[in-house]
Amino acid sequence: MAKYIFVTGGVTSSLGKGIIAASLAKLLQARGLKVTIQKFDPYINIDPGTMNPYEHGECYVTEDGAETDLDLGHYERFLNIFTSQANNVTTGRIYQTVINKEREGAYLGKTVQVVPHITDEIKRRMLQLGQGNEYDIVITEIGGTVGDIESLPFVEAVRQLQWELPEEDTVIVHLTLIPYLKAAKELKTKPTQHSVKMLSQEGVHPDVIVCRTEKQLTPDLRRKIALFCNVKTEAVIEAMDASTIYEVPLLMMREKLDLICLKKMNMTVNEEPELTKWKGFLDKLKYPKSKVTIGLIGKYIELQDAYKSILESFIHAGAINECQVQVINVHSEFITEDNVGEKLAGLDGLLVAPGFGHRGVEGKIVAVKYAREKGLPFFGICLGMQMAVIEFARNVLGLKEAHSTEMDPDTKEPVIDLMEEQKKITAKGGTMRLGSYPCDIKEGSLAFTIYGSTTISERHRHRWEFNNKYQSQFEKAGMLASGRNPGTDLVEIIELPQHPFFIGVQYHPELKSTVENPQPIFVHFIKAAKAYADKKSDIKNPLLQSEMI
């Protein structure tokens, strides 16, 4: 049986429970332990797949096709392991399971209640990943904030597990806020005291308190928190704001968070954390040798979490290229033929982001045209690839009415069309083409240079695809379909061989980028952007090299 660490949050949301959970998992993994993380979300949606990104941020897709919370992206990026449907559970999924069992007659004669039926299903899923010998430790992040009505059943399930399991098999880590009042010039512990009191009233007492703070905690403050929250002083952990989330594991190691948890679980691990690669990554991230500016063209740019995996992939790719990647957000709704040059001036590369719906589509098409004609490195993901296809059809093939049937169901030139197996589907939730699928790559193509292989596997989340009826026209005009699904012949990758760097992919490569394994397309895209920036610099300073000599 594995041991279980539960991470709860208090005072306010968005404190970073996912980052703390991932950092603790990274430290334990670096000590040689087998660790996984799961997220329990209190909303009634079955999954975040039908939510607007403004509501929930990015919808993260796992290898097995689960639409999940974006924190699972952090788990994979930190641990360099795959997660699955079992790693993300919602209130909606819990209730759906219990109600289905009731309809099947599993509870005949019983009154179905929150306790014990809902809490029993929560506990079953909390323990599921810990069965067998696959993991030594399972970390469970409880979404929401202590005191929320929605999270009460999850907290109650944790209370019951604390009672049912041996004392050394569970640890409760509570993340809270120590606000700094500028007027008083002091940190205030009262919100933390109230948060711990509320958690204790629900029957769960924290073993470790992690304090998010702008200022350092003094020894006196730590003792005060420990005294009023009934924990050991060494179990009061300082979590200062960091310049990057990838510093947090090192900050938690300095605070000995992993050692405190191991001691509580009565586990002895002789190995010190092996973080050589991690520290090397941080050194490259902090001390870049060059800089590029990338334009991110999207329609959800007001919320950074909407493109979280893309932004993190840029960080990974920038570090391996020893290059600082500055991302400039450009709202596609405000791009026109008249202002595109002004909007995209100064960029070294252009990424057109994924999305759904017709809003902002024409601006994306205009931006693609600019990148194609100006030789600006271009990378299109999912809808971004489809916009590149439409732009090429309109402005190179001369199909002026070319469009996607997603935005124009009656278009006379449906170069992007609904997938055949999607045409009979009416339900929205979990019905897209989801999860990992294989792709065969043509040798000699840009895609082959990037991946160094003729066979890859990437994750998908889409309903529309390239219409193969137009394939011959596109290839005669110079757009190569360099990657295809071997089973369905679906076009996965398009590129322009005559362009310095122009590639679009139907899948979502950002979902598989990690600190230890940066995604190859992002790595090569940043490399191309560096070359473009260097070329611009040479043009501006033609005598610079001779003067230096």
NUMITOR-693994 format. One record per residue: x, y, z negated of N, C-alpha, C in turn; residue in one letter. Coordinates in steps of 0.02 Angstrom, whole numbers, plus 50000, padded with zeros to 5 digits. Layout:
# NUMITOR-693994
XYZXYZXYZa...
END
This chain:
# NUMITOR-693994
500424994050000500005000050000500445006350000m500225011150040500575017550042500385021749980a500755027149970500585032049920500285038049955k499895042049918499495047349949499635054049917y499765059049960499835065949939499265069949969i498895073549927498335077649950498525085049944f498415088749998498575095850000497925099850003v497795103849952497195108049950497405115349951t496905119749963497055126849966496565130949926g496795136549899496355140949860496455148249876g496025152349849496025159749854495805162149923v496145160049976495955162250043496155157050094t495845157350152496025152750206496645155450242s496895151450289497475153350331498115154650292s498185151250235498805151850196499365147650224l499185142650264499705138350294499745131450263g499165128550245499185121650217499485116850267k499325117750331499595113150382500355113450387g500635119450381501365120250385501695117350322i501395118550263501665115650202501635108050205i501065105350227500995098050233501505095150282a501585098550339502065096150390502785096750365a502925102050328503605103050301503775097750249s503305096350205503415091050155503505084250189l503095083050240503155076750277503835076250311a504075081850339504725081950372505285080250323k505265083050263505775081750214505775074350192l505175071650182505125064650162505355060050219l505165061850280505395057950338506155058350345q506435064250332507165065150338507535061250285a507185059050233507485054750181507405047350198r507145045850257507095038950279506425035650266g505935039350243505275036550229504825036950292l504355032350296503875032350351503265036350328k503145041950363502635046750340502165048450398v501525049550381501045052350428500605057350392t500255061550430499825066750401499135066350434i498615067650394497945067950422497595074250396q497105076550435496745082750419496005081150412k495705083250357494985082550346494665089450350f494255090450400493945097050411493215097050388d492995102350353492335102350323491765104350369p491895105950433491335108150475490935102150501y490305103450521489845098150540489925096050613i490275100050653490445097750721490795090950716n490665086550764491015080150765491765081350776i491925086050819492615088050832492595095150859d493185098450866493185105450890493135106050966p492995100651001492995100751074492495105451106g491945106651071491435111151100491475118251072t491975119551030492025126251000492405131051045m492195137351044492565142651078493235143651043n493775144651080494425145851047494415151550997p493975156551008493925162050960493665159550892y493285154150893492995151250832493515147150794e493925143350832494325138150799495045137950821h495225142150870495895141650897495925136050948g496525133950962496635128751012496335121950991e496075118451040495855111551029496435106951050c496715103451002497295099251014497075092151033y497345089451087497155082851112497715077851099v497535072251070498015066951053498105062051111t498575057451103498705052451155498085048351171e497695046651119497105042351129496485046251148d496565052751163496005056651190495565059951138g495785060451076495385063851025495485071351030a494935075151027494965082351023494985084150949e495525087450928495655088150856495855095250838t495945096250773496165102650745496885104250767d497025110650775497695112650798498255110750749l498085109450685498595107450637498925100850657d498565096650695498875090350717499455091750764l499425097450799499985099550840500595100850798g500505104250741501055105450695501335098850669h500895094150653501125087650627501585084250679y501365084250741501765080850793502415084650807e502385091250808502985095150823503505094450769r503285093850706503755093150651504025086050645f503595081050651503785074150638504015070450700l503865073150759504055069950822503745062950828n503125062250803502755056050810502055057750835i501725052850867501055053950892500535053250836f500015057350840499435056450797498865053450839t498285052250807497735049050842497075051450813s496525048550837495865050150811495835049350735q496185044350709496165042950637496485048550596a496875052950627497225058250591496805064550582n496215064850612495785070650603495065068450594n494775070050537494095068050520493705074250500v493085074750524492655080350507492055078050466t491735082850433491115081250398490605078350446t490575081150507490105078550556490215071250572g490845069350579490995062250595490825057750535r490945060150475490775056250415490025055050412i489635060450418488905059850414488625055650472y488915056350531488685052350588488775044950575q489345043150546489485036150530488985033450479t488875037350426488425035150372487695034550399v487485039450438486805039250464486715033350513i487225031950553487185026250599487125019650560n487505019250505487465013250463486765012550432k486485018150411485815018050381485305015650432e485365018050494484895015950546484975008550563r485585006050556485724998950571485494994350514e485324997350456485094993350400485624991450350g486204994850353486754993150308486594994750235a486134999450224485975001550156485254999650137y484994994250164484294992450152484134992350078l483594995750060483384995949990483715001449949g484225004849978484595009949941484395016949963k484435021649917484365028749934485065031249954t485125033450016485785035750041485915042750014v486485043549980486655049849947487375051949961q487525058249944488205060749952488685056549911v488485055349848488865050749804488405044749790v488575038749812489255036549832489355035849907p488835036349949488895034150018489355038650060h489255045350056489685049850094490395049650067i490465049950001491145049849972491495043249984t491125037749986491435031250001491715031150072d491345034150119491575034350189492185038950194e492195044450157492775048850157493385045150129i493295041550074493845037850044494105032450091k493645029050125493855023850172494315026650225r494135032550250494545035650303495195038550275r495165040950212495785043450181496295037950172m496055031850158496505026250145496685022350208l496325023650263496385019550323497105019150350q497435024950355498115024950383498625021750336l498455021050272498915018250224498885010650217g498415007550254498365000250250498954997050287q499194991450262499764988150294500414991450276g500924990250318501604992550302501854997850350n501405000950388501635005750439501905012150407e501605014250351501825020550319501955019550245y502455023250220502595023350148502165028650113d502055034250149501685039850120501205042650171i500585043850150500085047150191499915053850159v500025059250196499855065950172499185067950201i498715070050159498045072050181497925079350165t497825083250218497665090350210496905091150208e496645094350155495935095650149495795102650176i495405103150230495265109650259494825113950216g494805120350232494405124950193494745127150129g494365130250085494615132950022494235130049964t494585128549910494255125849850493705130649828v493105128049816492535132149799492025132449856g492245131049917491785130849974491285125149964d490655126349979490145121149974490325115350021i490575117050080490715111950131491245106850110e491725109150069492285104750052492175100649989s491615101849955491485098349891491515090749897l491215087649948491255080249952491965077749959p492395081449995493095079350003493465079749937f493355085149899493685085849834493445080349787v492795078849789492515073449748492825066749766e492935065549831493255059349853493965058849827a494325064449827495005064549800494995063049725v494505065949690494445064549618494345057049605r493915053949645493775046849635494395042649650q494775044549702495375040849720495905041449665l495955047349635496425048249579496255043349522q495615042249511495385037749458495475030449478w495365028849543495375021849565496075019249576e496525023449601497205021249617497665021949557l498215018249555498705019249501498945026449499p499085028849440499255035949431499835038149475e500325033749485500915035649524500805035249599e500195033449620500055032749692499745039049722d499585044049682499295050249709499645056449682t499715061349725499975067949706499525073249735v499365078349696498955083949720499395090149725i499455092749785499835098949798499325104449815v499305109649775498815115049784499175121349808h498975123749867499265129749896498835135749879l499135140949852498745146749831499125153149847t498815158749831499085165249849499255169249787l499855172149787500045176949735500085183849769i499545187749767499555194149802499995199349768p500275203749809500695209249784500295215749790y500185219049734499825225349734500325231049736l500335234649792500835240049800500735245549748k500105247049733499975252549685500265250949617a500195244649597500445242549531501165240149534a501415239149595502095236649607502225230049570k501735225449574501825218949542501415213549576e501655207349566501295201449590500765199549539l500185197349564499635195549520499485188049524k499475184849465499365177649462498635175649449t498215180549435497525178949416497145175049470k497205176949535496855172949586497065165549585p497695164349573497945157449569497645153949508t497625157349452497335154349392496605152349404q496225156849435495515155449448495435149649498h495875149449548495845144049598495975137249566s496485136949523496645130649489496085128749441v495805133749407495245132449361494655129449399k494505132249457493945129849497494065122649520m494695121249541494865114449562494805109549504l495035111849445495005107549385494275106149365s493845111149373493145110249357492815104949401q493095103949461492835098849506493175092049493e493585091849440493865085449419494545083749448g494835088349485495495087049517495995092049488v496535089449460497035093849432497675093449473h497945099249495498555099049537499175096849499p499605093249533500255091449506500785096549524d500675099749582501155104749608500745110749632v500975116749617500655122849642501155126449687i500975127249750501395130749799501115137749807v501515142749794501285149749792501525153649853c501055155449898501225159849953501315166949926r501865170049942502005176649914502455180749960t502375187249956502815191749994503455193249956e503425192749889504005194249847504215188049808k504835187949787505085182249749504735181649681q504615175449661504325174149595504875174349542l504795178449492505275178649437505185172449393t505705170649354505625165049307505035165949260p504915172149238504355173449193503685172049226d503625174049290503005172849326502895165349336l503425161749350503355154449358503115151249293r503405153449238503205150649173502485152349157r502275158449175501595160549163501105156249203k501255155249267500825151149309500795144049282i501375141349263501405134549236500995133949172a501045138949128500695138749064499935138849074l499695143549115498975144449122498665139349171f499075136149212498815131249260498995124049239c499325123449182499465116849152499875112249197n500415115049225500905110949262501595112549235v502075108349251502765109649231503035115649269k503485119449238503755125449270504085123749337t504455118049339504795116249402504295114349457e503665113249438503155111449488502805117649516a503035123649498502785129749528503275131649584v503035130949645503465131649704503345138349738i503895141749754503855148049789503855146849865e503365149749900503335149249973503335156250002a503925158950010504005165650038503825165750112m503605171450136503485172150208504145171050245d504115167050299504715165250337504685168450406a505275169450437505305172450503505035167650557s505055161150543504785156150588504535150250547t504015146850570503745141150533504255135650526i504755135450571505255130050569505765130950513y505745136650480506165137650421505855134650358e505205133650359504845131650298505105125050269v505255119850309505535113750278506155115150236p506595119550261507205121150224507045125150160l506555129450164506345133150105506045128450053l505645123650075505345118750029505875114050001m506385112550040506935108350014507315112049959m507415118549969507745122649918507345122849854r506685122749861506245122749802506135115749774e506415110649807506375103649785505665100849784k505255103149831504565100649834504545093149845l504985090649890504985083449904505205079349843d505705081849807505945078249748505425077949693l505055083449684504535083649633503985078549649i503795078149713503285073349734503535066149726c504155064949745504435058249738504475056049665l504655060749621504685059149550503995057349523k503475061249544502795059849521502555052949545k502785050949606502575044549634503025038849612m503505040449567503965035449541504355031949597n504565035949646504955033449703505665036049699m506145031549710506845033549710507115032749781t507355038249808507655038149876508355041049870v508845037049886509545039149878509765043949934n509485043049994509705047050050509515054450041e509995058850058509845065950063509495067150129e509075072350134508725073550197509215074550255p509115070850309509525071450369509205076450416e509445082550413509135088050451509635091450497l510135087750520510645090750563510355093550627t509935089650661509625091950724509175097950711k508805097550655508345103050638508725109550627w509265109150590509675115150577510005117650640k510205113050684510495115150748509985118850790g509365116450790508825119850826508725126850798f508715127450732508615133950700509175138850717l509795136350719510365140650736510285143550806d510085139250854509975141650923509395146450927k508875145150886508285149450886508455156350858l508855156550806509015162850773509545166950809k509995163450845510555166950876510575165550951y510075168050988510055166951061510595170951097p510785168451156511305171851195511015176051251k510375175251264510045179151317509315180051299s508955183551343508245184951330507865185151396k507255182251395506815182751453506125185051430v505765188051475505085190351461504595186451504t504135182951471503645178751507502945181751498i502585182351552501895184651550501435178651540g501025178951488500515173751476499845176651498l499585174051554498955176551581498395172151556i497955174951516497395171151489496815175751472g496285172751443495705176851425495545176351350k495975172751313495875172251240496475175251203y496805180151233497445182451207497375186151141i496755188351124496665191851060496805187251000e496735180751010496855175950957497455171550976l498015172350942498625168750958498535161150953q498105158950906498015151750896497685148450956d497375152351000497045149451059497555146151106a498175148551105498705145851148499295143551104y499145140851045499655139250997500195134551025k499985129051057500475124151081500915127051136s500625131351178501025134551230501565139051199i501365143051150501845147551118502395143651082l502215138051049502725134051016503185130651066e502905128651124503315125551176503835130451203s503645136851207504125141951227504685142551176f504525141951112505045142251061505525136451068i505255130451079505685124551087506135125251149h505825127251205506195127851268506705133551264a506525138951230506985144451223507605142451183g507495138651129508065136651087508545132251126a508285127451164508735122951200509115126651255i508825132151281509155136351331509565141951298n509575141951230509905147251192509685154151215e509025154751221508725160651251508115162851210c508065169151196507475171751161506915172751212q506345169851199505775170551244505275175451215v505225181151249504725186151228504095185051271q503545183651239502925182351275502495188651274v502315190951334501875196751342501185194151361i500695195551320500005193451334499675198351383n499385195751436499045199851486498345196951495v497845201051481497145198751488496965198451561h496785192551585496645191551656496045195551680s495585197251635494985200951654495135207951679e495725210451661495895217351678496425217851733f496575212251766497055212351821496685213051888i496895217751929496605218751995497165219352046t496965219352110497465220252164497825226952157e497475231852131497765238552126498265239252069d498165235652014498605236651956499065230851940n499035225451981499415219451964500165220751958v500425224952003501145226552000501335230051935g500895234451912501015237951849500935233251790e500425228951791500295224351735500855219251727k501145216951782501645211651779502355214151788l502445220651787503115223451796503565221351738a504185219851755504685218151704504685210951682g504245206851709504215199851689504765195751724l504985190551690505465185851719505135179151736d504515178351717504145172251731503415173351715g502985169351746502265170051737501945163351723l501585162751666501205156651651500465158451651l500085154851693499355155751693499065150151651v498715152251598498505147551546497855143951564a497715138451529497095134751539496495138451510p495905135951525495285138951499494685136151537g494105138651519493485136551551493065142651568f492625142051617492165147451634492445152251685g492005156651710492185161051765492515167551744h492445169451680492715175851658493475176051665r493715181251698494435182251706494765178251761g494365174451799494655170051851494975174051908v494635179251931494895183051988495555186451970e495625188651909496255191551886496825186551887g496665180351868497175175051870497405173751941k496925173651988497085172452058497535177952086i497375184152068497795189852090498505189252061v498555187151999499215186351967499625180852001a499295175352019499635169852054499905172352121v499505176052157499715178852222500335183152214k500345187252162500925191552149501545187352137y501495182152096502075177852082502305174252144a501845171852184502035168152245502395172652294r502135178652304502425183152354503075186452331e503135187452266503735190952240504295186152220k504175179552224504695174752205504775174352130g504275176552092504295176352018504155169251995l504585166351952504465159551927503755158951899p503405153651923502705152751907502575145851879f502145145651827501955139351796501215139751780f500815135251809500095135151797499895128751761g499485129351709499275123551670498525122751677i498295116851699497595115051705497225120051748c496825124551719496485129651759496995134051795l497585135051766498105138851798498335135651863g498385129051865498545125451927497985126351977m497365125851954496785126451999496755133452030q496935138551991496955145352018497485146052072m498045142452063498575142652114498335139352179a497945134052173497665130752232497175135352268v496735138652230496245143152260496585149052293i497085151852260497455157552289497785155652354e498105149852356498445147452416497935146352472f497365143452455496845142052506496585148552536a496475153652494496205159952519496715163852561r497325164352535497805169052565498315165952612n498385159452611498835156052658498445151952709v497975147952685497575143852731497035148052766l496865153852739496355158052770495645156052752g495565151852700494895149752678494655154952628l494385160452652494225166152610493705164552557k493285159552569492765157852520492975152052475e493615150252476493855144752434493745146352361a493505141352324493385142252252493315135452218h493175135752154493035129752115492285129352104s492005123452107491285122652095491105123952022t491615124551978491485126451910491225133651907e491535138051946491345145151946490825146752000m490855143152055490385144352111490135137652137d489595134952108489345128352128489165127852202p489025133552234488805133552304489355135552353d489975135852330490515137952374490565133552437t490705136752494490765132952557491435129452563k491925131552522492595128452524492785126252453e492515120552430492655118252361493335114852355p493865118852356494535115852352494655112852282v494285115252233494275112252167493555109852154i493475103452139492805100652133492755096352070d492135095252047492005091151989492215084052003l492565080951955492775073951963492155069551972m492225064352013491645060152031491325057051969e491735054751922491455051451863491135056451814e491235063051826490945068151783490255070451807q490075068651868489475071451898488825069051866k488835063351833488235060751801488215062051726k488725065551701488775066851629488395073251612i487975072951560487615078851538487825081151468t488015076451425488245078251358488925081651362a489045086451318489665090351321490215087551277k490045085251217490555083451169490925077051186g491585077451191492005071551201491915068051267g491675071551319491525068251383491995070351440t492465074751426492945076551479493445070851491m493865071751540494425067051550494945068851497r495005064551447495395066151388495945061051375l496505063351349497035058851327497575057851379g497995052951366498595051851406498445047551468s498705049851525498625046151588499295046051625y499435040851664500065040551701500065044951762p500655046751785500735050751845501355048351883c501275047151948501835045251991502105051552026d502765052452024503075058452051503495056852112i503455061152162503845060252224504575061852212k505005057452235505725058752230505905064752274e506385068552250506615074452288506215080752274g505675080152235505255085952220505525089652160s505255095652149505435099552089505235095652027l504645092552029504415088651972504895082951955a505165079852007505645074351995506285077051964f506505082951987507095086051957506975087651883t506375089851868506205091751799506185085651753i505825080451775505725074651731506275069351739y506615069251796507125064151807506845057151811g506215056551831505875050051833505315050251885s505135044451910504575044151957503925042451922t503955040751858503355039151820503365042651753t502825046351740502765049851676502055048651648i501945051051587501285050651556501165057151519s500605060451533500445066851502499705066951481e499535071651437498865072051410498415076951450r497775075151453497305078951494496705081351453h496385086551480495745088951453495405093151508r495035089951552494735093551607494155089551638h493765093051679493225089851718493315090851793r493645096351813493725097851884494415095751909w494475094551973495105092152002495205095052072e495815094152097495975095952166495575091452214f495255094652263494845090952312495305088052366n495385081452366495845078152412495645078952485n495035081152499494835082252569495245087752602k495545091952562495935097552588496685096152586y496875090252566497585088752555498025090052616q497815087652673498235088352733498335095652752s497815099752744497885106952759498395110252713q498365108652650498835111552602499555109452616f499655103052630500335100652640500625103352705e500215104052758500455106952820500675114252810k500345117652764500495124752752501055125652701a501285120152670501865120652626501755119452552g501135117852531501025116152461501045108652453m501505106252412501625099052403501255096452342l500885090952351500595087252295501125082252272a501535084252223502125080252205501995075152150s501395075552119501235070752066500515068552073g500405061852068499725059152074499605053652023r498975053052003498785047451961498775041152004n499125035851984499175029852026498515026052034p498045026951987497415023351991496875026952029g496825033552020496275037352050496495041852108t497145042452119497425046952170497305054252154d497125055752092497025062652070497685066452075l497665072452104498265076552108498415079452039v499005077852014499205080051947499685085951949e500095086352003500605091652008500595094552078i500605101152082500705104552147501315109052140i501665110152197502245114552196502365117452265e502745122952267502945126052330503695125452338l503935120652378504655119452385505055125552408p504725129952447505085135752473505145141452422q504825140652365504825145752313505375144152262h505705149152231506225147752181505985143252125p505375144352099505085139952048504335141252046f503955136552073503235137352076502925130452066f502615129352008502335122851992501695123651952i501215119351968500595119151930500425111951912g500165110951853500015104151830499295103851804v498955098351820498265097451798498225095651724q498765092651698498775090451628499025096151583y499085094551518499305099451469499985097351439h500535099351471501205097251447501375100151379p501065105751361501225109051297501045104651237e500605099751248500385095551192500895090351171l501435089551210501935084451192502625087451179k502655094051171503295097251157503425097151082s504015095051062504205094950992504895098050983t505085099250920505745102150906506295097650934v506225091050924506745086450945506705084751019e506115085351049506025083751120505625089251155n505945094951171505595100351206505315097851273p504735100451292504405098151353504815100251414q504965095551460505425096951515505215102651561p504555103351576504355108751621504485115551589i504335116151525504475122451490505215123951490f505625118851479506355119751478506595122351545v506365119351600506585121451667506275128151687h505675129451664505355135951677505755141551646f505965140751584506365145951551507045146551585i507325140851606507955140951643507885145051707k507335144051743507205147751805507095155151790a506755156651734506645163551715507305167051698a507765163351667508435166051652508805167851717k508765163251766509085164451831508785170551865a508135171251860507785176951890508005183451856y508045183251789508255189151751508975191051768a509405185951774510105187251792510165190351861d509745187851907509765190551976509545197851976k509035199451937508805206451932509355210751904k509715208151855510255211951824510815213151873s510965208051914511505208851964511315214052017d510665214152035510435218952085510485226152058i510305226851993510335233551962511055235851952k511515231051941512215232751926512685229051973n512675230652038513085226852085513825227452074p514045232852041514765233752030514985231551961l514505229051921514665227351851515205222051847l515125216751888515595211251884516305213451904q516355217251959517025219551980517325224351930s516895228551898517145233151848517415229451788e517065223951769517295219951712517955216651727m518045214551790518675211351810519235216551809i
END
